Amino acid sequence: MVNSGTSTSSPKRTLFSPNQRTTLLALIPALFLAACAFPPENALYEKSPDIPPYMQDEFAAYVSETREWIATHRVFLTDDHDMEITRNSPFEVRPKTTSNDQPTRGVLFVHGLGSSPWYFHDIATEMARNGWLARSMLLPGHGTRPGDLNLPDYADWTRSVAHQVALLERDVDEVWLGGFSTGGNLVTSYAAQNPEIAGLLVFSPGIEPDSDLLFLAPLVQYLWNWVDVDPEDNVINYQSLSTKASALYYHSVSEARESLDAAPFDRPALIAISADDSVLDPLETLRTFETDFTHPSSHLIWYDDAPAPSSDPRVETLNSNLPDQQISNFSHLSVLFSPENPYYGVKGSFVFVENGQEHMALPNDLSTIWRSGWGYSEPGKYHGRLTWNPYFDELIETIQDVTN
């Protein structure tokens, strides 16, 4: 791994700031009182014997062995086990050509915390149509049950990403990295430290989290087991979150920030983010793009109902308030998916109805619900989570522009 150097323009960040250390000391008694909490008695929250192997010599063997692991250890949510295995397994999409020409450009996608490789199904398919070898990997701890996020260490994540990059580099001349949320942090860190990576495609990157207490995650994981426990009904995304998983995310934030503080990212990058993202701090992400992603071909797509608060000509605003489509604004995950997606699309089989609106009754006719980011509400309208991007075709065009 090659380090891209240091810069004196940005101060190096420490694990805890003075204010955070004061907060930590004040909260320690409360944290210890909470240490007697227990996880739910359910197989979903138990751990598999170990994480699956991820250092295979060939990508095909990695896919095959990972599928077998998921088939053995997954707690299935439906009767369609093959569908659940497929949508949680790593995959690749190769360009279809009339000759035996091999692709010269490749992209490796890394999913977010609790999600799956299938999050990149739509983008990978479109990039393969444009001549790319597109691969989507599985981070250790995913694909089986929420309890398995207690198995990996952060080094398992970074080693697995580095290994998949190395496998892709054997097959193509030019490698790009793509990531969603936590995956965006992992690929940003790797690319920043390895100048042979041609560029980045990151979607709702988790570099700037919307939490002042995330720094507590490394401590809290030793005091109790779960941040949140929800019913598991989504076959491509865990709904529950362990405290160890939160600590892993914190490590990804810290490493990404340290990498960008060391030196700005000077290769092309695309960032796509909703101004109404409830997981991240969109404005800080915008500022990070302006200062830390310096290449003139880089581009940020800002989904909002008002122009982005930026004078950077590389920033583009797309209107997220689309009442004719019953869309009020965009969510954390919606930027990734085509409206045609069979699971998350307009007519997809999964409707993300849970949106923090316990005070309203869910309509019997789900076609009447509006879509938005988490927690958004308007009188008289039930809002579910928006799970597709109405501007998906434009996103693919922008990817082509940035990568060219």
C-alpha positions in Angstrom: 0.0 0.0 0.0 1.4 3.3 -1.1 0.9 6.4 1.0 0.2 9.5 -1.0 2.1 11.9 1.3 1.3 14.4 3.9 0.1 18.0 3.8 0.4 20.8 6.4 -2.9 22.5 5.2 -5.2 20.4 7.4 -4.6 19.5 11.1 -4.4 15.8 11.9 -7.5 14.6 13.7 -7.2 12.7 17.0 -9.4 9.9 18.3 -11.2 12.2 20.8 -11.3 16.0 20.8 -11.1 17.7 24.2 -14.9 18.3 24.2 -15.5 14.7 23.2 -13.3 13.5 26.1 -15.3 15.6 28.5 -18.5 14.2 27.2 -17.1 10.7 27.4 -16.2 11.1 31.1 -19.6 12.5 31.9 -21.4 9.6 30.2 -19.3 6.7 31.5 -21.6 6.1 34.6 -24.6 5.9 32.4 -22.9 3.6 30.0 -22.0 1.1 32.7 -25.6 1.1 34.0 -26.6 0.1 30.5 -24.0 -2.7 30.3 -26.5 -5.3 31.6 -28.6 -5.1 28.4 -29.0 -8.5 26.6 -29.5 -9.2 22.9 -32.9 -10.7 21.8 -33.2 -14.5 22.0 -33.4 -15.2 18.3 -31.1 -16.9 15.8 -31.0 -13.6 13.8 -28.9 -12.0 16.6 -26.6 -15.0 17.3 -23.2 -15.3 15.6 -22.2 -17.9 13.0 -19.1 -19.9 13.9 -16.8 -17.6 12.0 -16.6 -15.2 9.0 -16.4 -16.8 5.6 -13.0 -17.0 3.9 -12.4 -14.1 1.6 -8.8 -14.5 0.3 -9.4 -16.8 -2.6 -7.0 -16.8 -5.5 -9.8 -16.2 -8.1 -12.9 -14.1 -8.1 -15.0 -17.0 -9.3 -13.9 -19.2 -6.3 -14.7 -16.3 -4.0 -18.2 -16.0 -5.4 -18.8 -19.8 -5.2 -17.5 -20.3 -1.7 -19.3 -17.2 -0.4 -22.6 -18.4 -1.8 -22.1 -21.8 -0.1 -21.3 -20.0 3.2 -24.5 -17.9 2.9 -26.6 -20.9 2.1 -25.3 -22.7 5.2 -25.4 -19.8 7.7 -28.1 -17.4 6.6 -31.3 -17.1 8.6 -33.7 -16.9 5.7 -36.6 -14.5 5.7 -38.6 -16.0 2.9 -39.2 -19.4 1.2 -37.2 -18.3 -1.8 -33.8 -19.2 -0.5 -32.0 -19.0 -3.9 -33.2 -15.4 -4.3 -31.9 -14.4 -0.9 -28.6 -16.1 -1.5 -28.2 -14.4 -4.9 -29.0 -11.0 -3.6 -26.5 -11.2 -0.8 -23.6 -12.8 -2.8 -20.8 -11.1 -4.6 -21.1 -10.9 -8.3 -19.6 -9.6 -11.5 -21.1 -8.4 -14.7 -19.0 -8.5 -17.9 -19.6 -6.5 -21.1 -21.2 -8.4 -23.9 -19.2 -8.1 -27.1 -19.2 -9.8 -30.4 -15.5 -10.5 -30.2 -13.2 -12.0 -27.7 -11.9 -8.6 -26.6 -11.3 -8.4 -22.8 -12.4 -5.3 -20.9 -9.6 -2.9 -20.1 -11.4 -1.0 -17.4 -12.9 -2.4 -14.2 -14.8 -1.1 -11.2 -15.1 -2.7 -7.8 -18.2 -1.8 -5.7 -18.4 -2.0 -1.9 -21.7 -1.9 -0.2 -22.7 -0.1 3.0 -23.2 -1.2 6.6 -25.9 -3.8 6.9 -26.6 -3.9 3.1 -25.5 -6.2 0.4 -23.6 -6.5 -3.0 -27.0 -6.3 -4.7 -27.2 -2.6 -3.9 -25.0 -2.2 -7.0 -27.0 -4.5 -9.3 -28.4 -1.6 -11.4 -25.2 0.5 -11.7 -23.0 -2.5 -12.3 -25.3 -3.7 -15.1 -25.3 -0.3 -16.8 -21.5 0.1 -16.5 -21.0 -3.4 -18.0 -23.1 -2.3 -21.0 -20.7 0.6 -21.4 -17.7 -1.8 -21.6 -16.7 -2.2 -17.9 -15.9 -5.3 -15.9 -18.1 -4.5 -12.9 -17.7 -6.4 -9.6 -19.6 -6.1 -6.3 -18.1 -7.7 -3.2 -19.4 -8.8 0.2 -18.0 -7.3 3.4 -17.4 -9.9 6.1 -20.3 -10.1 8.5 -22.9 -9.4 5.9 -25.3 -11.6 3.9 -26.4 -14.0 6.7 -27.8 -12.4 9.9 -27.4 -9.2 11.9 -25.6 -11.1 14.6 -22.7 -11.8 12.2 -21.7 -8.2 12.2 -20.2 -9.0 15.6 -17.7 -11.3 13.9 -15.3 -9.2 11.8 -12.6 -6.8 12.9 -12.0 -3.6 10.9 -8.9 -5.3 9.4 -11.1 -8.0 7.9 -12.9 -5.2 6.0 -9.8 -3.5 4.8 -8.0 -6.7 3.9 -11.0 -8.0 1.9 -11.2 -4.7 0.0 -7.5 -4.7 -0.8 -7.6 -8.3 -1.9 -10.5 -7.8 -4.3 -8.8 -4.7 -5.7 -5.7 -6.9 -6.3 -7.8 -9.6 -8.1 -9.4 -6.9 -10.3 -6.0 -5.4 -11.2 -5.0 -8.8 -12.6 -7.8 -8.7 -15.1 -7.9 -5.0 -16.3 -5.6 -2.2 -16.9 -7.5 0.6 -15.2 -9.3 0.2 -11.8 -12.0 2.4 -10.3 -13.6 2.0 -6.9 -17.2 2.6 -6.0 -18.9 2.6 -2.6 -22.1 3.3 -0.8 -22.2 4.8 2.7 -19.7 2.9 4.8 -18.4 1.3 1.6 -17.8 4.8 0.3 -15.5 5.4 3.3 -13.6 2.2 2.7 -12.9 2.8 -1.0 -12.0 6.5 -0.3 -9.4 5.4 2.2 -8.0 2.8 -0.1 -7.9 5.1 -3.2 -6.4 8.0 -1.3 -3.5 5.7 -0.1 -3.0 4.0 -3.5 -2.4 6.4 -6.4 -2.8 3.6 -9.0 -6.6 3.7 -8.5 -8.0 5.8 -11.4 -10.9 7.4 -9.6 -13.9 7.1 -7.3 -17.7 6.7 -7.6 -19.2 7.2 -4.1 -22.9 7.3 -3.3 -24.1 8.8 0.0 -20.6 8.4 1.4 -20.4 8.1 5.2 -17.4 10.4 5.6 -19.4 13.1 7.5 -21.8 11.3 9.9 -24.8 13.1 11.4 -23.9 12.2 15.0 -22.0 13.9 17.7 -21.7 10.7 19.8 -20.3 8.3 17.2 -16.9 8.6 18.9 -18.3 6.6 21.8 -18.9 3.6 19.6 -15.5 1.9 20.3 -16.2 2.0 24.0 -19.9 1.2 23.9 -19.3 -2.1 22.1 -17.8 -3.5 25.3 -20.8 -2.5 27.4 -23.8 -3.8 25.6 -24.6 -5.6 22.3 -27.2 -3.7 20.3 -27.9 -0.1 19.3 -31.2 -1.0 17.6 -33.2 -4.1 17.1 -36.0 -4.0 14.5 -38.0 -6.7 12.7 -36.0 -8.3 9.9 -38.1 -8.3 6.7 -35.7 -6.9 4.2 -33.7 -9.5 2.3 -31.0 -7.2 1.2 -30.5 -5.1 4.3 -30.2 -5.7 8.0 -32.6 -3.6 10.0 -30.9 -4.2 13.3 -27.5 -2.7 14.3 -25.1 -4.0 16.8 -22.7 -1.8 18.8 -19.7 -3.5 17.3 -21.0 -2.7 13.8 -21.2 1.0 14.9 -17.6 0.8 16.1 -16.6 -0.6 12.7 -18.4 2.3 11.0 -16.6 4.7 13.3 -13.2 3.2 12.2 -14.2 3.7 8.6 -15.0 7.4 9.2 -11.8 8.0 11.0 -9.6 6.4 8.4 -11.3 8.2 5.5 -11.0 11.5 7.3 -7.3 10.9 8.1 -6.6 9.9 4.5 -8.2 13.1 3.1 -6.5 15.2 5.8 -3.2 13.9 4.7 -3.7 15.1 1.1 -6.6 16.1 -1.1 -7.9 13.5 -3.5 -6.6 14.7 -6.9 -8.1 12.1 -9.2 -11.7 12.2 -10.7 -14.5 11.4 -8.3 -18.3 11.4 -8.4 -20.3 12.0 -5.2 -24.1 11.7 -5.2 -26.0 12.7 -2.0 -29.4 13.8 -0.9 -29.7 17.1 0.9 -32.2 15.3 3.2 -30.0 12.4 4.0 -30.9 11.5 7.6 -27.8 9.3 8.2 -25.1 11.7 7.1 -24.4 15.5 7.3 -25.1 16.5 3.7 -23.7 20.0 4.1 -20.5 18.9 5.6 -20.2 16.3 2.8 -20.6 19.1 0.3 -17.9 21.1 2.0 -15.6 18.1 2.0 -16.1 17.7 -1.7 -15.3 21.4 -2.3 -12.0 21.2 -0.3 -10.8 17.6 -0.5 -11.8 16.4 -4.0 -9.8 18.7 -6.1 -9.7 17.2 -9.6 -11.5 19.5 -12.2 -13.4 16.5 -13.6 -14.9 15.6 -10.2 -18.6 16.1 -9.9 -21.1 16.2 -7.0 -24.9 15.6 -7.6 -27.0 17.3 -4.9 -30.6 16.1 -4.7 -32.7 18.9 -3.2 -35.6 21.2 -3.9 -33.3 24.3 -3.8 -29.9 25.0 -5.4 -26.9 23.6 -3.6 -25.3 26.2 -1.3 -22.1 26.1 -3.3 -20.3 28.3 -5.9 -18.3 25.3 -7.1 -19.1 24.8 -10.8 -18.6 21.0 -10.3 -21.7 20.8 -8.1 -25.1 20.0 -9.8 -28.5 20.2 -8.2 -31.4 18.0 -9.3 -34.8 18.7 -7.9 -35.9 16.1 -5.3 -39.4 17.4 -4.8 -41.5 15.6 -7.4 -45.2 15.7 -6.3 -46.3 14.3 -9.6 -44.5 11.1 -8.6 -45.5 11.3 -4.9 -41.9 12.1 -3.9 -41.2 14.7 -1.3 -37.4 14.3 -1.1 -34.6 11.7 -1.5 -33.4 9.2 1.1 -29.9 7.9 2.0 -30.3 4.8 -0.2 -32.4 6.0 -3.1 -29.6 7.4 -5.1 -28.4 3.9 -6.1 -31.4 2.3 -7.6 -33.2 2.3 -11.0 -37.0 2.9 -11.0 -37.0 -0.5 -12.7 -35.3 -2.4 -9.9 -37.4 -5.5 -9.1 -37.0 -5.2 -5.4 -36.6 -1.5 -4.6 -38.0 0.1 -7.8 -41.4 1.8 -8.4 -43.1 -1.5 -8.8 -40.6 -3.4 -6.7 -41.6 -6.3 -4.4 -40.4 -4.5 -1.3 -42.1 -1.3 0.0 -40.1 0.5 2.7 -43.1 1.6 4.8 -41.2 2.1 8.1 -40.2 5.7 8.2 -40.5 7.0 11.7 -44.2 7.8 11.5 -45.7 5.7 14.3 -48.4 8.4 14.9 -50.0 7.6 11.5 -51.7 4.5 10.4 -50.3 2.8 7.4 -52.8 3.0 4.5 -54.3 -0.2 3.2 -53.5 0.9 -0.4 -49.7 1.2 -0.5 -49.9 3.0 -3.9 -51.2 6.1 -2.0 -48.1 6.5 0.1 -45.6 9.3 -0.6 -41.8 8.7 -0.6 -39.1 10.6 1.2 -36.0 10.3 3.4 -36.3 8.9 6.9 -38.4 10.9 9.3 -40.0 13.4 6.8 -43.7 14.0 7.3 -46.5 16.3 6.1 -50.0 16.5 7.5 -52.4 14.0 5.8 -49.6 12.2 3.9 -48.1 8.9 4.9 -44.4 8.8 3.8 -42.5 5.6 3.2 -38.8 5.5 2.3 -37.8 6.4 -1.2 -35.9 3.4 -2.6 -35.2 4.4 -6.2 -33.7 7.3 -8.1 -35.9 9.0 -10.6 -32.8 10.5 -12.2 -31.0 7.1 -12.5 -30.4 7.5 -16.3 -28.8 10.9 -15.6 -26.7 9.3 -12.9 -25.3 6.8 -15.4 -24.6 9.6 -17.9 -22.7 11.5 -15.2 -20.7 8.4 -14.4 -19.7 8.2 -18.0 -18.7 11.9 -18.0 -16.6 11.6 -14.9 -14.9 8.3 -15.9 -14.1 9.6 -19.4 
